[in-house]
């Protein structure tokens, strides 16, 4: 048996508890577009100013939370 296979049998958490981060950072314009699409199904969809402010808020929350994770 190979050394790698023996290690995997001794420490199954190396395989079972491993996660891969497939996500990369989103560009700001894509985040705003997703927020706009989400908000068009709400009661605020008719109020452009409120909807735009909420979309910008979503963007700022995402960007600041990513910055905190990187630190």
Protein Blocks (a to p, Z undefined) as FASTA:
>chain_A
ZZklmmmmmmmmlmmmpccdfbdcddfklmmmmmmmmmmmpmklmmmmlmmmmmmmmmmm
mmmmmmmmmZZ
